[in-house]
Amino acid sequence: MDTGMDMGMRMDARSGTAPRALATEAVHAGRDDLARQGLHAPPIDLSTTYPSYDSRGEAARIDAFAATGSEPDGPPVYGRLGNPTVARFETALARLEGTEAAVAFASGMAALSAVLLARASMGLRHVVAVRPLYGCSDHLLTAGLLGSEVTWTDPAGIADALRPDTGLVLVESPANPTLAEVDLRAVAHACGSVPLLVDNTFATPVLQRPAEQGARLVLHSATKYLGGHGDVLAGVIACDEELAGRLRQVRFATGGVLHPLAGYLLLRGLSTLPVRVRAASANAAELARRLAADPRVARVHYPRIGGAMVAFEVHGDPHEVIAGVRLITPAVSLGSVDTLIQHPASISHRIVDADDRQDAGVSDSLLRMSVGLEDVEDLWADLDRSLLGARGTARPATAHPHPPTDETPYGADALPNSPAPDATRSPSRAVITSVPSST
């Protein structure tokens, strides 16, 4: 499996310079012009509108944007058309993901909505998706809120689920909250000419770059690891320029723009992304190892590519574990420098039908933990105390689905004696189709 965890990985800087390592791009992408301007920190442009005495030129630039969605040449026009500070973040994220462009939005859900609207505007309302996904992504598709129709399947059933009006295939790997993984290259092949969108929020470009494996769109809830400090709400799509143009047009029309201050915070967050992901992932791998050996834990989920997310199922009451933590923060969201824990069936995936949750492997005993940068011994001490409050029958824990391999950053023994991953996520290959309500 391709992984960007090697900090020596060389990248195309797309700037006429020699390829640079991921760690270097994280620090310098979107900032390459600063020194020539006599600046060190990127400026924050809070303007909503920009003066121009050339109204004919403005008309021509707006016409060009309406035709192709390309970024207007020359100075900015209006905040919904684009912002220089946000553009720096978009440039940097595209470089990290290895795509031609990136388009930022006010949230991850705004970004996904823009993709669905862009495809629907071309008469391609049908989506093929693989569970589990983030709960609100699942709900957006299942409820048909944007007029889309979804066919849920497993990776092996994607090719058979495609239709002439299929505009998108959507997967999340590692998936929220079970951390199940799919073979992105195989999925991209199954999609044929239909664009594959991969939600790469959990992995980040530090662990994998889906565009290199055939994905045409890469989604991030930038609120999570890209920002990294729990203080910014944002989403972004990395993609080719053709799709980016359509997304910019949707963003202009619907108004789901990213605030410039958020763009600045995200650009700053990217500069430490590789360091944060490496450190938090080391903590997560150690906690996964200890949880797998704890008789109070029934099952541990940790992805092959590593990462800072751990999911585990307890024999006792998961709500008591949530109530018992003191250092770890009991809160939804993830990717921050501090460790967060939540009960998906109660919060992040509550909006998903209970039967669909269970079929996707989201059991009522499952807890999802976003591991931060604290000392691992302090984190384990807090988990150990909280598990004491989850009174249940102690049976030997089983690790699931598999440990990191030699291809991943933290060694093959992170979760010993775990079975090989299943070829597909779902226990059944039946295809279930949800259509919009007529009311």
N, C-alpha and C positions, 0 to 999 in steps of 0.2 A: 504494500500500500504506500502510495506517495505521501510523504509528510514533510512539512517545512520546519520541523523542530530543529533541524541542523542549522545552527546559526551561521554556518559557512556557506549556506546555499546562495548561489549567485542569482541575481534577478536583473531583468531588462529594465533599466532605469527610464526608458522612453524619453530621454532628454538629450540624446546625442552623446552621453558620457558612457564610459565602460559599465558593464553590469555590476551591480553592488549587492552585497549580502543583505539578507532580510533585516538584520539588526541595524545596519546602516540606513537602509531605506526607511525603517520605522522612525529614525531620528531626523532624517533630512528630506524625505519626500514632502512636497508641498511647501518647502521652505528654501528651495534652491536659489531663489532670486533675492533673498533677504540681504545677504552681505553686500551685493551690488547697490542696494538701496541705502546702505548704511544702517541697517536694522539687524537686531539679533532675535527678538521675539516677534512673532507674527502680529501685525496690527489687527484690531477688531473694528470692522466697518459696520456701524449700526444704522447707516442711512437706509431709509425706505424708498427714497426716490433720488434721482440724479439729474442735475440741470444739464440742458443741452440747448444751444442756439440753432442747431441744424435740424429742424423738424422734418425736412425731406429725408435726411439720413436716418433719422429715427424711424420713419415709416418704412424705409427699405429694410432696416434691420428687423423690425417686427414682422414684416412680410416673410423674411427669410426664416425666422423662428417658426412662424405658423406653418410654413411648408415642410420643414425638416426637423424642427426641434433642436437644431444645433445651437450652441451657445452664441449669443450675439457678439459680433466683432466690435472692438472698440470699448469705450467706457460703459459701465453698467447703465441700465435703463430704469428698472423698477425692481423692488425687492422680490416680487413673485417670479420674475424672470431669472433672477440669479443674484448672488451676493459674493463679493471677493473673498471674504473670510470662509464662507461655506465651501467655495470652490477649492480652496487650499486643502480642506479635509477630503473633498471628493477626489482630487488628484492623488493625494497620498494613499487613500484606501484602494483606488484602482491600481496603483503601483504595487501595493502589498498583495492584492489578489491576482495580479497579472492579467488585468482586463484593460480594454481601451478606455473605459469611462466608468464613472460611478455617479449616481444621482441620490442626493440626501433628502430625507423627509423628516417630518415632525415626530414620527415614531416608527417602530417596526411594522405595526399594523397599517399605518398610512402607506408605507412602502409596498407591502403586499397588496393592499387595495389598489394602488396605482398600477401594479402589474396586471391584476385581474381586469381593471377598467381598460387598460391599453389593449389587451388581447380581445376583450369583448367588443371594443370599437371596430375591430376587424372582422366581426362575425364569428369569433372563436370563443364561445362561452363555456365550452366543456373543459373540465379539469380532471386529470387523473392524479390521485394522491395516495400516499402510503402513510398509514398510521404506525406509531403515534406521531402527532405534530403538537406544537404548542397549542394549548386549549383554545385560545381565541382564534388562531388560524383555522383550527378544526371547525369551530362554530361559524366563522365567516363563510366557509365553504358549504357546510352542511345546511345552514339556514338559507342559503341562496340570497344573502342580503344585497349583493351587487348583481343579482340576476344570473349568477353562474350556476352550472350544474356539475356535480362532482361524482365521480366513480371512485370508490375506495377499493383498493386492491393491495396485494403484496408485490414485492419487486419482481417476482417471477411472472406475475400476471399483467404487467404494464403493457407489453406489446399487444396483447389480446384486448385490452380495454380502450385502445386508441380508436378514435372515430374521425371522420372528415372534419368535424367542427371542434376537435380537441386543440386548444390553444396553449396548453401548459401541462407539464408533469411536475409535481411538487413532492419533494422528499426533504427530510431533516435528518442529518447524520453527523454526529451522534444525536439521537432523537430525544426530545423533551417529553417525559422525564425519565424514560427507561434506559437511555443511553445506548439503545440498539443502533447498530450500524448497518449500512448497505454498501455494496460494491458500486461506487459511483460510476466507474468506467462502464461496467456492465449495464447499469441503469441508463446511462447516456446512450449506449448502443441500442437498447430496447426502444428508446424514444424516437429513433429515426430522425425525421425533420422537425419534430415537435420540440420546442425549447424546454430544456430541463432547468427548473429552479431548485437550487439546493440552499436550504437554510443552514448557514455555516456559523450561526451564533455561538454554539458551544465549542466548536473547534478553533475558530479564528484562523486567519491565514498563517499563523504560527504553526499549527498542527496539520492543516491541509488546505490546498487551494483547488476548489472544485472545478474552476475553469480549465485547469490543466488536465482534468479527467473527463472533460466533455460537457460540463454544465455551461449553459449560455447565460444564466442569471444566477447571481450569488446574493442571498439576502442576509442582512445582519440586523438584529435588534441592537443598534449601536449603544443603547442604554446600558448594555451588559459589559462585555469585556473591552470593547473599543474605547468607551468612556472610562470604565474601570473604577470609578469612585462613588457610584451611586448618586451622582448629582446632576445628571443630564438625561433627558428623554429624547431619543432620536432613532431613526432607521435609515438604512442605505441599501441600494441595489448596485452591485458591481456587474458590468455587462459590456457588450460591444456598443459601438457608437450608434448603430441603427436603432437598437432597442432603447438606448439612453435618450435619443431624441423623442421617441414616443412618450417616455416616462416624464421628461421635462414638460412636454405639452400637457399631460394629465396633471402634473403638479401645479402648473400655472393656472389651469382651469379650475382645479378643486381647492387650491390654496393650502395644501399640506406641506408648507415650506418649513425648513429648519431655521431657527433663530440664529443670528450670527454668533451670539455668545456661546450657544451650544456647539456651533461649528468650531469655535476656538478651543473649547474644552475637549472636544473629540480629537482635534489635531494634537493637542498636548497629550491626551491619553495614548494615542498611537505611539508616541515616542518611547514609552515604557512598556508597551504591550508585550514584546518578547520576554523581557525580564520578568514581568508579572506572571505571565502564563507559565514560564518554566518553574518559578518558585512555587506558585500555587499548585501546579501539577505534581510536583514532588511531594508536597503535603498530602494531596489527595490520594496519591498512590500508596503512601504509608498508612493513611487512615483506612483505605479500602482493604489493605492487607490485614490490619488489626481487626476490622469489623468481620472479615471473612473467618477469622479464627474465634470469634466470640459466640458462645452458645446461645446468647440472647438474640442473635441475629439469624434470621432464616435464610436470607439470600442477599448477595451483594452484586450490584451491577457496576461495572467499570469498563470503559471502552478500550479496544486494542490500541488505538492511537494515543492513549493517555488523556491528559486533560485535567481540569480542576473540578469537574463534576463527579459526584458519587451518589448513587441511589442504593437504598437498601431497604429490605423488608424485615420487620421485627416480629417475634413471636407474641409479644404482649401488645399493649395499647399504644399505637403510634402517637396519639394525642398527648399521652403522658410524656413521651420523649420531647415533644415540642414544648410542653409546659415546664419541663425540667431544665432546659439549657439556661445558662447564665452568661457565659462568655460569647457563645454563638448566638447570633441574632435570629429570632424566629420571625422570618419575613419572607414574602414573595420576592421575586426577582433574583438576580444572580450576577456573577462576574465582577463583584466589587472586591476591594482589598480586604474586607472583613468577611468572615464566614457566615453564610446564611443557611437556614434550614426551613423547609416547609413541607406540608402534607398535600401533594398534588390533588388527591380526590376531594379535598376541602376547598382548595384555592385555585391554583393555576389551571386545573382541568375539571373544575366543578361544573363548568358550563357544557361539558361534553356529556352526552347520554351515558348513564351508568353502565349499561351493557356494552356500549362501544368502548368505554374506558377499560373495562375488564378484558374485552377481546384484544385490545391493544397492549395488554400487559400491565396496565396501571391499576394495581390492586389497592384495596383499602388499607393495606398494611405498609404501603410503599412510602418512604420518605426520600426527598431530594435535597441534597446538600451541595451548596456552592462553596468550595473550600477557598479560603483566603490566605493571607500572608502571615498570620500569627504563628507563633512557635507551635510545632506539631504536638509537643507534649502537653501544652496548655489546652489545645483543642481536644486531645484524647481524654484528658482528665474531665473536661466538661461533658463529652459524650458518654463516658463511663458512668458518671453520676446520673445523667438523664436516663440512661438505659436501665439503671436500677429501679427507676420509678415505673418502667413499663413492665408490669408484672405479667409474665407469661411462662409457658412451658419451655424449658431449656432443651433444645435439641441441637445437634451439630449443625453449624452453618454450612451453606454451600455457596461457592463463588459462581457468579453468573454475569455475563455469558462466557468471558474469557479474560486471560491476563494480557498485559502488554506483551508484545512479541519482541524479537530482536530488532524489528523495524521501528519500534517505538521507544520513547526516551527513558523509561524507568525500569527496564529489566524484565525478564520473562517470569520472574518469581513473585510478582506483585500480588497475584491471587493464585496460590498453588492449587493444583489438582482440579482445575475447572474444565468443564467440557468444551468441546469445539463449538463455535457459533453455528446456529441454524442457518440454512440457506435462505430462509425467508423469515420475516418477523411474525407473521400472523399464523395462528394455529390452523386456519382454514384459508383456502385459496379462492373461496367464493367471492364474486364481485358484487358489491352492494352499491346501488346508485341512489343518490339523493337529489331531488329536483326542487326548485323553488316553490314555496307555497303559493297557491292561487289567491290567497286572501291578503 
